[in-house]
Amino acid sequence: MKLHPLMLALAATAVLPAAYAADAVTPMTPDGVASYQKIRPEADFIKRVEMVPMRDGTKLYTVILMKKGTTNAPILLSRSPYDAKGDAERTGSQHIRDIVPVMDVEFVEDNYIRVYQDIRGMHNSEGEYVTNRPLAGPQNDTGIDESTDAYDTIDWLVKHVPESNGKVGIVGSSYLGFTTLMAEIHPHPALKAAVPQSPMVDGWMGDDWFHNGAFRNVNIGYTVMQGTAKAESGGIAVGAGDDYSRFLEAGSTGDYLKKWGFENYPFIRKMTENPAYTDFWSLQAVDKIMAKEPLKVPTMLVVGQWDQEDSYGAPAVYNAIEPKDKHNNMVSLVIGPWRHSGVNHYGYKLGALTFTGDTAHEFRVKYMKPFFDHYLKGAPDPKTPPVLTYATGENHWNVSPKWPMGKAEKIYMTDNMGLSFKPAANENAHDDYVSDPAKPVPFIPRPINMSDSHQWKPWLVHDQRFVSSRPDVLVYTSDVLDKPVHIMGAPMVNLFAATSGTDADWVVKLVDVYPNTTSEGASQGYVGQEMTGFELPIGIEIFRGRYVKGFDKPEALTPGKVEHYHFGLPNVDHVFLPGHKIMVQVQSSLFPLYDRNPQTYVDNIFFAKKGDYQKATMSVFHSSNIELPIAK
């Protein structure tokens, strides 16, 4: 194109800015830059990144965030294996409320100093990672643990963060709940309050790794991801498809581990080589440790009623330390209508259930922040409830002086697959089913992808009609209720059962059956509102039969011999409403969440052979019952 003479003249006289003239770009100028400063001058916050030294010289990556102008402020600390850098960068923004996790918005807006730290050996911290690093003592001769690292971190913060008032609180869920509890053991004097949420407490009894001896396959991928390259590897690569088929076709869990090259990961070996509840696990149990320690830090324990990962820990710690709370004002227990870590996210709904507003935000603002404000900022005593629970079914919060609040009343499995508060006429009567390890009962409908959060997070509230018609699932149902039945506590299972094999798993589900009436939901297009005939699980738990005489004493079952299996379901506050029914389901597998029991006794189920997996006839006797903690 030919330019007008005037345009040519103007171009000839154009003058580039000095900065560009001195370093003009060409078509071959490299286009990469070393970095971009995300925090602009107009940002309303200050961010510092520090490598905080521990007593052994190891330095831990630590991010410190606060609003500009913050002074005389408390510190709220979280110690995590899940990437502190990412925790402090939820979104790219110049506003602190946008970059912190949703659960922290009210804190940073109120001039809290928020601190996120990578535990040793993970992500950007130095040192070696040990899963749930045992407390210094019989299992750890280094003198270094998560308690000492928390102490050293807090000591450094109160000395090197001039905007601080010298008071520290600690909070976190899941693994962070574990590190929160560990900070309370031999605590730093500046640690004034703690909120452990869904803490990992006893990985064998009922948190992440096993439940009553049955292994949770779902944690294999987690273990590999966390144990590879300081958790920077990006996870496993087993491909798409149905986990049900993938685990079944592999054989035993040991065969699966070998197939994918996972068998030599140290923590996987710790699990496969220690399948029983020996000192290896019991000496690590945080509730047992805290039962022996003085109560020094005000503690608010939090758990979700449908926590699919760590339902055991918070109530176990509550039982361990509450007796030390002489004035009933230092220990509180919170049970919300949430999945694992749901307290820190949006609490409007879970699966098909819809609640009265954002229950998680309501709790954080109304109860958790005032708790911290009192101990860290000198705010008036909020009179934190000793026990705060959300009554599902009726959908409201309950304040209680203690836990459990219910008194045990037995509901029995009776003739004609009934449930009754009156004992069965013939306790020797029984119902049978054949359990086939080649066709295990799935824990959710297939295809199953345990890495899919949409499947995993709400699985404990999934409608149980997908299995209640299977011939290997016994279903006992009450008459229609004419008045509400309100339970507040952990329902206890008394299963009197026998097997034709020499080992067995027993899965018991307590279910709320909705009436066969139609709501407005479906006709008006509301997603998740239609509950007609819904079979809502209130509690699901498994027990590995070989441990009936003691969790540290596995032994073969005697074919045909009736054994008493006694174990608890998760702690709940739930109301079975009039018009509903109470249901109990019994089965012998929950796959592939839990490994398959071969149903013939072998020394170590992880390494069972193909021929060990045999059909067995299971008999459930009518003396079996559930002790419901009924609140009057």
C-alpha positions as CSV (number, residue, x, y, z in Angstrom):
1,M,0.0,0.0,0.0
2,K,1.4,3.5,-1.0
3,L,1.4,6.0,2.0
4,H,0.3,9.6,1.5
5,P,3.3,12.0,1.6
6,L,2.0,13.7,4.7
7,M,1.9,10.3,6.6
8,L,5.5,9.6,5.5
9,A,6.6,13.0,6.8
10,L,4.9,12.4,10.2
11,A,6.5,9.0,10.5
12,A,9.9,10.4,9.8
13,T,9.6,12.9,12.6
14,A,8.1,10.5,15.2
15,V,10.2,10.2,18.3
16,L,10.2,7.0,20.4
17,P,10.1,7.2,24.2
18,A,13.6,7.1,25.5
19,A,13.1,3.6,27.2
20,Y,12.1,2.1,23.9
21,A,14.7,4.0,21.8
22,A,17.5,2.6,24.0
23,D,16.3,-1.0,23.7
24,A,14.1,-1.3,20.6
25,V,12.5,-4.6,19.9
26,T,13.0,-6.5,16.6
27,P,11.1,-9.4,15.1
28,M,13.6,-11.7,16.8
29,T,13.5,-10.2,20.3
30,P,12.8,-13.1,22.7
31,D,9.3,-12.9,24.1
32,G,9.8,-14.5,27.5
33,V,10.2,-12.6,30.7
34,A,11.7,-13.9,34.0
35,S,8.7,-13.0,36.1
36,Y,5.6,-10.8,36.5
37,Q,4.9,-8.9,39.7
38,K,1.3,-9.9,40.4
39,I,1.1,-7.6,43.4
40,R,0.6,-4.1,42.1
41,P,1.1,-0.8,44.0
42,E,-2.7,-0.5,44.4
43,A,-3.0,-3.9,46.1
44,D,-4.8,-3.7,49.5
45,F,-2.5,-6.3,51.1
46,I,1.0,-7.2,52.0
47,K,2.5,-10.6,51.2
48,R,5.8,-11.9,52.5
49,V,7.4,-15.3,51.8
50,E,9.9,-16.6,54.4
51,M,12.0,-19.7,54.9
52,V,11.4,-20.2,58.6
53,P,14.2,-22.1,60.4
54,M,13.4,-25.1,62.7
55,R,15.6,-26.2,65.6
56,D,17.5,-28.7,63.4
57,G,18.3,-26.1,60.7
58,T,15.6,-27.2,58.3
59,K,13.7,-24.3,56.7
60,L,10.0,-24.3,56.0
61,Y,8.3,-22.3,53.3
62,T,5.9,-19.9,54.9
63,V,3.6,-17.3,53.3
64,I,2.4,-14.3,55.5
65,L,-0.6,-12.3,54.3
66,M,-2.3,-9.2,55.9
67,K,-4.1,-6.1,54.9
68,K,-2.1,-2.9,54.5
69,G,-2.1,-0.9,57.7
70,T,-2.5,-4.0,60.0
71,T,-1.1,-3.5,63.5
72,N,-1.4,-5.3,66.8
73,A,-3.0,-8.2,65.0
74,P,-3.4,-11.9,65.8
75,I,-1.9,-14.6,63.7
76,L,-3.9,-17.4,62.3
77,L,-1.7,-20.3,61.2
78,S,-2.2,-23.4,59.0
79,R,0.5,-26.0,58.5
80,S,-0.1,-28.1,55.3
81,P,1.2,-30.8,53.0
82,Y,-0.9,-29.4,50.2
83,D,1.1,-26.4,48.9
84,A,1.1,-23.2,50.9
85,K,1.9,-21.2,47.8
86,G,-1.3,-22.2,46.2
87,D,-3.3,-21.7,49.4
88,A,-2.3,-18.0,49.2
89,E,-3.3,-17.6,45.6
90,R,-6.9,-18.6,45.2
91,T,-7.4,-16.0,42.4
92,G,-5.2,-13.3,40.9
93,S,-6.4,-10.1,42.4
94,Q,-5.3,-6.9,44.2
95,H,-7.8,-7.6,47.0
96,I,-6.9,-9.9,49.9
97,R,-10.4,-11.2,50.1
98,D,-10.0,-12.7,46.6
99,I,-6.7,-14.4,47.0
100,V,-7.3,-16.2,50.3
101,P,-9.5,-19.3,50.6
102,V,-13.2,-18.6,51.1
103,M,-13.0,-19.7,54.7
104,D,-10.4,-17.0,55.5
105,V,-12.2,-13.9,54.0
106,E,-13.8,-12.7,57.3
107,F,-10.5,-13.1,59.1
108,V,-8.3,-11.1,56.8
109,E,-10.9,-8.4,56.4
110,D,-10.9,-8.1,60.1
111,N,-7.1,-7.6,60.2
112,Y,-6.0,-11.0,61.1
113,I,-2.5,-12.0,59.8
114,R,-2.9,-15.2,57.8
115,V,0.0,-17.6,57.6
116,Y,0.3,-20.7,55.5
117,Q,3.2,-23.1,55.8
118,D,4.4,-26.2,53.9
119,I,5.3,-28.9,56.4
120,R,8.8,-30.4,56.1
121,G,9.6,-32.3,53.0
122,M,6.6,-31.0,51.0
123,H,6.5,-28.6,48.1
124,N,8.8,-25.7,48.8
125,S,10.0,-26.7,52.3
126,E,13.2,-28.4,53.1
127,G,13.6,-31.7,54.9
128,E,12.1,-35.2,54.6
129,Y,8.4,-36.0,54.5
130,V,7.0,-38.7,56.8
131,T,3.2,-39.2,56.6
132,N,1.6,-38.3,59.9
133,R,5.1,-38.0,61.4
134,P,5.0,-39.8,64.8
135,L,5.5,-37.8,68.0
136,A,9.1,-37.8,69.2
137,G,9.4,-40.9,71.4
138,P,9.3,-44.6,70.9
139,Q,8.7,-44.4,67.2
140,N,10.7,-41.3,66.5
141,D,14.2,-40.8,67.9
142,T,15.0,-37.6,66.0
143,G,13.5,-35.2,68.5
144,I,11.7,-33.5,65.6
145,D,8.0,-33.9,64.9
146,E,5.0,-31.7,63.9
147,S,4.7,-30.5,67.5
148,T,8.2,-29.1,67.6
149,D,7.9,-27.7,64.1
150,A,4.7,-25.9,65.1
151,Y,6.4,-24.6,68.3
152,D,9.4,-23.3,66.3
153,T,7.2,-21.7,63.7
154,I,5.1,-19.9,66.2
155,D,8.2,-18.8,68.1
156,W,9.6,-17.3,64.9
157,L,6.4,-15.6,63.9
158,V,5.8,-13.7,67.2
159,K,9.4,-12.5,67.1
160,H,9.6,-11.5,63.4
161,V,6.2,-10.3,62.4
162,P,6.1,-6.8,63.9
163,E,2.4,-6.3,63.0
164,S,1.5,-9.1,65.4
165,N,0.0,-8.8,68.9
166,G,1.9,-11.9,69.9
167,K,-1.1,-14.2,70.0
168,V,-1.5,-17.2,67.6
169,G,-4.4,-19.4,66.6
170,I,-4.1,-22.6,64.5
171,V,-6.7,-24.0,62.2
172,G,-7.0,-26.7,59.4
173,S,-8.9,-29.6,58.1
174,S,-7.9,-33.2,57.4
175,Y,-4.1,-33.5,57.4
176,L,-4.1,-29.9,58.6
177,G,-6.4,-31.0,61.3
178,F,-3.7,-33.4,62.4
179,T,-1.0,-30.7,62.4
180,T,-3.4,-28.5,64.3
181,L,-3.7,-31.2,67.0
182,M,0.0,-31.8,67.1
183,A,0.6,-28.1,67.8
184,E,-1.4,-28.5,71.0
185,I,1.0,-31.1,72.3
186,H,3.7,-29.3,74.3
187,P,2.3,-26.0,72.9
188,H,4.1,-22.7,72.5
189,P,2.9,-20.1,75.1
190,A,1.7,-17.9,72.3
191,L,-0.7,-20.5,71.0
192,K,-4.0,-19.4,72.4
193,A,-6.7,-21.3,70.4
194,A,-7.1,-24.2,68.0
195,V,-9.8,-25.4,65.6
196,P,-8.9,-28.9,64.3
197,Q,-11.4,-29.8,61.5
198,S,-11.9,-33.4,60.4
199,P,-8.5,-34.3,61.8
200,M,-6.5,-37.4,60.9
201,V,-6.3,-39.0,64.3
202,D,-6.2,-42.8,64.0
203,G,-5.7,-44.0,60.5
204,W,-6.3,-47.7,61.3
205,M,-9.4,-47.4,63.5
206,G,-11.6,-45.2,61.4
207,D,-9.9,-42.4,59.5
208,D,-8.0,-42.5,56.2
209,W,-6.2,-45.8,55.9
210,F,-8.4,-48.5,57.4
211,H,-11.8,-48.8,59.0
212,N,-12.0,-51.5,61.7
213,G,-9.3,-53.4,59.8
214,A,-10.7,-53.1,56.2
215,F,-8.3,-51.3,53.9
216,R,-9.4,-48.2,51.9
217,N,-8.2,-48.6,48.3
218,V,-9.1,-45.0,47.6
219,N,-6.0,-43.8,49.4
220,I,-3.5,-45.6,47.1
221,G,-3.5,-42.7,44.6
222,Y,-3.3,-40.2,47.4
223,T,-0.3,-41.9,48.9
224,V,1.6,-42.2,45.6
225,M,0.9,-38.5,44.8
226,Q,2.0,-37.3,48.2
227,G,5.1,-39.5,48.2
228,T,6.4,-38.5,44.8
229,A,8.7,-35.5,44.2
230,K,7.5,-33.5,47.3
231,A,3.9,-33.9,46.0
232,E,4.8,-32.1,42.8
233,S,4.4,-35.1,40.5
234,G,0.8,-34.6,39.5
235,G,-0.6,-37.9,40.6
236,I,-1.0,-41.3,39.1
237,A,-1.7,-42.4,35.5
238,V,-3.8,-45.5,35.6
239,G,-6.1,-44.1,32.9
240,A,-9.8,-43.6,32.5
241,G,-12.4,-46.3,33.1
242,D,-14.2,-48.0,35.9
243,D,-12.3,-48.4,39.2
244,Y,-14.6,-51.3,40.0
245,S,-13.3,-53.3,37.0
246,R,-9.7,-52.0,37.4
247,F,-9.4,-53.3,41.0
248,L,-11.4,-56.5,40.4
249,E,-9.4,-57.5,37.4
250,A,-6.1,-56.9,39.2
251,G,-6.9,-59.5,41.9
252,S,-5.9,-58.6,45.5
253,T,-4.9,-55.1,46.5
254,G,-1.3,-56.3,46.6
255,D,-1.6,-57.4,43.0
256,Y,-3.0,-54.0,42.0
257,L,-0.1,-52.3,43.8
258,K,2.4,-54.5,41.9
259,K,0.7,-54.0,38.6
260,W,1.1,-50.2,38.8
261,G,4.5,-50.1,40.4
262,F,3.3,-48.7,43.8
263,E,4.3,-51.6,46.0
264,N,7.6,-50.2,47.2
265,Y,6.4,-46.7,48.2
266,P,7.4,-46.5,51.9
267,F,4.0,-45.6,53.3
268,I,2.3,-48.2,51.2
269,R,4.7,-50.7,52.7
270,K,3.9,-49.4,56.2
271,M,0.2,-50.3,55.5
272,T,0.6,-53.6,53.7
273,E,3.2,-54.9,56.2
274,N,1.1,-53.9,59.2
275,P,-2.5,-54.9,58.5
276,A,-3.4,-55.4,62.2
277,Y,-3.8,-52.8,65.0
278,T,-0.4,-53.4,66.6
279,D,1.8,-50.8,68.4
280,F,2.8,-49.7,64.9
281,W,-0.6,-47.9,64.7
282,S,-1.8,-47.6,68.2
283,L,1.3,-45.6,69.4
284,Q,0.6,-43.1,66.7
285,A,-3.1,-42.5,67.6
286,V,-3.4,-38.8,68.4
287,D,-6.4,-39.3,70.7
288,K,-4.5,-41.7,72.9
289,I,-1.5,-39.3,73.0
290,M,-3.7,-36.3,73.9
291,A,-5.5,-38.3,76.6
292,K,-2.2,-38.3,78.5
293,E,-1.4,-34.6,77.9
294,P,-2.6,-31.7,80.0
295,L,-5.3,-29.5,78.4
296,K,-3.7,-26.2,77.7
297,V,-5.2,-24.8,74.5
298,P,-8.9,-24.0,74.1
299,T,-10.1,-26.3,71.3
300,M,-13.0,-26.4,69.0
301,L,-13.3,-29.8,67.2
302,V,-15.2,-29.9,63.9
303,V,-16.4,-32.7,61.8
304,G,-18.9,-33.3,59.0
305,Q,-21.8,-35.7,59.7
306,W,-21.1,-37.3,56.3
307,D,-17.3,-37.0,56.3
308,Q,-16.2,-39.5,53.8
309,E,-12.5,-39.5,54.9
310,D,-12.1,-38.7,58.6
311,S,-15.3,-39.2,60.5
312,Y,-13.5,-40.9,63.4
313,G,-11.0,-38.4,64.6
314,A,-12.8,-35.3,66.0
315,P,-15.2,-37.3,68.2
316,A,-12.3,-39.6,69.4
317,V,-10.3,-36.6,70.5
318,Y,-13.4,-35.0,72.1
319,N,-13.8,-38.2,74.2
320,A,-10.1,-38.1,75.1
321,I,-9.8,-34.5,76.3
322,E,-13.3,-33.4,77.3
323,P,-13.0,-35.0,80.8
324,K,-10.1,-32.6,81.4
325,D,-12.4,-29.6,80.7
326,K,-13.5,-29.1,84.3
327,H,-15.6,-26.0,83.7
328,N,-17.0,-27.2,80.3
329,N,-15.6,-24.1,78.6
330,M,-12.3,-25.2,76.9
331,V,-13.4,-28.0,74.6
332,S,-16.3,-27.9,72.1
333,L,-17.5,-30.3,69.5
334,V,-19.2,-29.3,66.2
335,I,-21.0,-31.7,63.9
336,G,-22.2,-30.0,60.7
337,P,-24.2,-31.3,57.7
338,W,-21.1,-31.5,55.6
339,R,-18.8,-33.8,53.7
340,H,-15.1,-33.9,54.4
341,S,-13.7,-30.4,54.9
342,G,-17.1,-29.0,53.9
343,V,-16.9,-26.6,56.8
344,N,-14.5,-24.5,54.7
345,H,-16.6,-24.4,51.6
346,Y,-20.2,-23.6,50.6
347,G,-22.7,-25.4,52.9
348,Y,-26.0,-24.9,51.0
349,K,-26.3,-28.6,50.0
350,L,-24.8,-32.0,49.9
351,G,-25.7,-34.4,47.1
352,A,-29.5,-34.4,46.9
353,L,-29.9,-32.7,50.3
354,T,-30.6,-28.9,50.5
355,F,-30.2,-27.0,53.8
356,T,-31.4,-23.7,55.1
357,G,-28.8,-21.4,53.6
358,D,-25.0,-21.7,53.7
359,T,-24.6,-23.6,56.9
360,A,-20.8,-23.6,56.7
361,H,-20.5,-19.8,56.3
362,E,-23.1,-19.4,59.1
363,F,-21.0,-21.5,61.4
364,R,-17.7,-19.8,60.6
365,V,-19.1,-16.3,61.1
366,K,-21.4,-17.0,64.1
367,Y,-19.3,-19.5,66.1
368,M,-15.7,-20.1,64.8
369,K,-14.6,-16.5,64.3
370,P,-16.0,-15.3,67.6
371,F,-14.1,-18.2,69.3
372,F,-10.8,-17.0,67.8
373,D,-11.7,-13.3,68.4
374,H,-12.1,-14.0,72.1
375,Y,-8.8,-15.7,72.6
376,L,-6.7,-13.8,70.1
377,K,-8.2,-10.3,70.1
378,G,-9.6,-10.0,73.6
379,A,-13.2,-9.8,72.4
380,P,-16.0,-10.6,74.8
381,D,-16.6,-14.3,75.7
382,P,-19.0,-15.6,73.0
383,K,-20.1,-18.4,75.2
384,T,-19.1,-21.1,72.7
385,P,-21.5,-24.0,72.9
386,P,-20.0,-27.1,74.5
387,V,-21.6,-29.1,71.7
388,L,-23.0,-27.6,68.5
389,T,-24.7,-30.0,66.0
390,Y,-27.0,-29.6,63.0
391,A,-30.2,-31.7,63.2
392,T,-30.5,-33.0,59.7
393,G,-34.1,-34.0,58.8
394,E,-35.4,-30.9,60.6
395,N,-32.5,-28.6,59.4
396,H,-31.6,-26.5,62.4
397,W,-28.7,-26.1,64.8
398,N,-28.8,-27.6,68.3
399,V,-26.8,-26.5,71.3
400,S,-26.0,-29.2,73.9
401,P,-24.1,-29.4,77.2
402,K,-22.4,-32.7,76.3
403,W,-22.1,-35.5,73.7
404,P,-23.7,-37.9,73.1
405,M,-27.1,-36.5,74.1
406,G,-29.1,-39.6,73.2
407,K,-29.9,-42.6,75.4
408,A,-29.4,-46.0,73.7
409,E,-32.5,-47.8,72.6
410,K,-32.2,-51.0,70.6
411,I,-34.0,-51.4,67.3
412,Y,-34.0,-55.1,66.3
413,M,-33.9,-57.0,63.1
414,T,-37.0,-59.2,63.1
415,D,-39.1,-61.6,61.1
416,N,-40.2,-60.7,57.6
417,M,-37.2,-58.3,57.2
418,G,-38.7,-55.9,59.7
419,L,-37.2,-53.5,62.3
420,S,-38.8,-53.1,65.7
421,F,-38.0,-51.5,69.1
422,K,-39.3,-54.8,70.5
423,P,-37.0,-57.9,70.5
424,A,-37.6,-60.5,67.8
425,A,-39.9,-63.4,68.9
426,N,-37.2,-65.9,67.9
427,E,-33.7,-64.7,68.3
428,N,-32.3,-67.9,66.8
429,A,-34.1,-67.1,63.5
430,H,-31.7,-65.8,60.8
431,D,-31.6,-64.4,57.3
432,D,-29.0,-65.7,54.8
433,Y,-27.3,-64.4,51.7
434,V,-24.4,-65.5,49.6
435,S,-21.5,-63.2,49.3
436,D,-19.4,-63.7,46.2
437,P,-16.0,-61.9,46.1
438,A,-16.2,-62.1,42.3
439,K,-19.3,-59.9,42.4
440,P,-18.7,-57.4,45.3
441,V,-21.3,-54.8,46.2
442,P,-20.3,-51.4,44.8
443,F,-20.2,-48.5,47.2
444,I,-21.7,-46.2,44.5
445,P,-23.3,-46.9,41.1
446,R,-20.9,-47.9,38.3
447,P,-18.9,-46.7,36.5
448,I,-16.8,-45.6,39.5
449,N,-14.0,-43.1,39.4
450,M,-12.8,-42.5,43.0
451,S,-10.7,-39.5,41.7
452,D,-13.9,-37.7,40.5
453,S,-14.8,-35.3,43.3
454,H,-18.4,-35.2,42.1
455,Q,-18.6,-38.9,42.9
456,W,-16.3,-39.0,46.0
457,K,-17.4,-36.0,48.0
458,P,-21.1,-36.8,48.4
459,W,-21.0,-40.6,48.2
460,L,-22.1,-41.0,51.9
461,V,-25.5,-39.5,51.0
462,H,-26.1,-41.4,47.8
463,D,-29.6,-43.0,47.4
464,Q,-29.2,-46.6,48.5
465,R,-31.9,-48.0,46.2
466,F,-29.2,-48.8,43.7
467,V,-28.2,-51.8,45.9
468,S,-31.2,-52.5,48.1
469,S,-32.7,-55.0,45.6
470,R,-29.4,-57.1,45.3
471,P,-29.7,-60.6,46.6
472,D,-26.5,-60.2,48.6
473,V,-27.8,-57.2,50.6
474,L,-30.2,-57.8,53.5
475,V,-32.8,-55.0,54.0
476,Y,-34.7,-54.6,57.3
477,T,-37.4,-51.9,57.4
478,S,-39.5,-50.4,60.2
479,D,-43.2,-49.5,59.9
480,V,-44.0,-46.0,58.9
481,L,-43.1,-43.7,61.8
482,D,-46.0,-41.9,63.5
483,K,-43.7,-39.6,65.5
484,P,-40.2,-38.3,65.0
485,V,-37.2,-40.3,66.1
486,H,-34.3,-38.0,67.0
487,I,-30.8,-39.5,67.4
488,M,-27.8,-37.6,68.8
489,G,-24.7,-39.7,69.1
490,A,-23.0,-42.7,67.4
491,P,-25.4,-45.5,66.7
492,M,-23.8,-48.8,67.9
493,V,-24.1,-52.0,65.9
494,N,-24.7,-55.4,67.7
495,L,-24.5,-57.8,64.8
496,F,-24.9,-61.5,65.7
497,A,-23.8,-63.3,62.5
498,A,-22.1,-66.4,61.1
499,T,-20.3,-67.3,57.9
500,S,-19.7,-70.6,56.1
501,G,-16.2,-69.3,55.4
502,T,-13.3,-68.5,57.7
503,D,-13.2,-64.7,57.3
504,A,-15.8,-62.1,56.5
505,D,-16.5,-58.4,56.2
506,W,-19.7,-57.0,57.6
507,V,-21.1,-53.7,56.3
508,V,-24.0,-52.1,58.2
509,K,-25.9,-49.1,56.9
510,L,-28.5,-47.0,58.9
511,V,-30.9,-45.5,56.4
512,D,-33.7,-42.9,56.5
513,V,-36.4,-43.9,53.9
514,Y,-38.4,-41.0,52.6
515,P,-42.1,-41.5,51.9
516,N,-43.4,-42.2,48.4
517,T,-45.0,-38.8,48.0
518,T,-44.2,-36.3,45.3
519,S,-42.8,-32.9,46.1
520,E,-43.0,-29.9,43.8
521,G,-39.3,-30.3,42.8
522,A,-39.5,-32.4,39.7
523,S,-42.5,-30.7,38.2
524,Q,-40.8,-27.3,38.6
525,G,-37.4,-28.4,37.3
526,Y,-35.5,-28.1,40.5
527,V,-32.3,-30.2,40.4
528,G,-31.7,-32.3,43.5
529,Q,-35.1,-31.5,45.2
530,E,-37.1,-34.6,44.4
531,M,-36.7,-37.1,47.3
532,T,-39.7,-39.4,46.7
533,G,-38.8,-42.8,48.2
534,F,-35.2,-41.7,48.7
535,E,-33.0,-44.1,50.9
536,L,-30.7,-41.6,52.6
537,P,-27.8,-43.3,54.5
538,I,-27.3,-41.8,57.9
539,G,-24.3,-43.9,58.8
540,I,-22.3,-46.6,57.0
541,E,-19.5,-48.6,58.5
542,I,-17.5,-51.8,57.9
543,F,-15.9,-54.4,60.3
544,R,-13.4,-57.0,59.2
545,G,-14.4,-60.3,60.9
546,R,-10.9,-61.6,61.7
547,Y,-10.7,-58.9,64.4
548,V,-13.7,-59.9,66.4
549,K,-11.5,-61.1,69.3
550,G,-9.3,-58.0,69.2
551,F,-8.0,-55.6,66.6
552,D,-4.4,-56.7,67.4
553,K,-5.4,-60.4,67.3
554,P,-6.5,-61.5,63.9
555,E,-7.7,-65.1,63.7
556,A,-9.8,-67.4,61.5
557,L,-13.5,-67.5,62.0
558,T,-15.1,-70.9,62.8
559,P,-17.5,-71.8,60.0
560,G,-21.1,-71.6,61.3
561,K,-20.2,-70.1,64.6
562,V,-22.3,-67.1,65.6
563,E,-20.0,-64.1,66.6
564,H,-21.0,-60.8,68.2
565,Y,-19.6,-57.9,66.1
566,H,-19.9,-54.7,68.1
567,F,-18.9,-51.4,66.4
568,G,-20.0,-47.8,66.0
569,L,-21.5,-45.9,63.1
570,P,-20.4,-42.2,62.7
571,N,-21.7,-39.6,65.1
572,V,-24.9,-37.9,63.9
573,D,-27.6,-35.5,64.9
574,H,-30.6,-36.6,62.7
575,V,-34.4,-36.7,62.9
576,F,-36.3,-39.5,61.2
577,L,-39.6,-37.6,60.5
578,P,-43.1,-38.9,60.8
579,G,-44.1,-40.6,57.5
580,H,-40.5,-41.9,57.0
581,K,-39.2,-45.4,57.8
582,I,-36.0,-46.5,59.4
583,M,-34.0,-49.1,57.4
584,V,-30.9,-51.2,58.1
585,Q,-28.9,-52.8,55.3
586,V,-26.3,-55.6,55.8
587,Q,-23.8,-56.7,53.2
588,S,-20.3,-58.0,53.0
589,S,-18.5,-55.7,50.6
590,L,-18.2,-52.1,49.8
591,F,-16.0,-52.1,46.7
592,P,-13.7,-50.8,45.5
593,L,-13.6,-48.3,48.3
594,Y,-12.5,-51.2,50.6
595,D,-10.4,-54.1,49.5
596,R,-12.2,-57.5,49.1
597,N,-12.2,-60.0,51.8
598,P,-11.3,-63.4,50.3
599,Q,-13.7,-65.0,52.9
600,T,-11.1,-67.7,53.5
601,Y,-8.5,-66.8,56.2
602,V,-5.1,-65.8,55.0
603,D,-2.3,-64.3,57.0
604,N,-2.3,-61.0,55.0
605,I,-5.3,-60.1,52.8
606,F,-3.1,-57.7,50.8
607,F,-1.4,-60.7,49.3
608,A,-4.4,-63.1,48.9
609,K,-4.2,-65.4,45.9
610,K,-6.9,-66.0,43.3
611,G,-7.9,-69.3,44.8
612,D,-8.4,-67.8,48.3
613,Y,-11.5,-65.8,47.1
614,Q,-14.5,-68.0,47.7
615,K,-18.2,-67.6,48.0
616,A,-19.7,-67.9,51.5
617,T,-23.1,-68.0,53.0
618,M,-23.7,-65.2,55.5
619,S,-26.3,-65.6,58.3
620,V,-27.6,-62.6,60.3
621,F,-29.5,-63.5,63.4
622,H,-32.6,-61.7,64.7
623,S,-30.9,-61.0,68.0
624,S,-29.0,-58.4,66.0
625,N,-29.8,-54.8,66.7
626,I,-28.7,-51.2,66.4
627,E,-28.5,-49.1,69.6
628,L,-30.0,-45.8,68.5
629,P,-28.9,-42.8,70.7
630,I,-32.4,-41.4,71.0
631,A,-32.8,-37.8,72.4
632,K,-36.0,-37.2,74.2
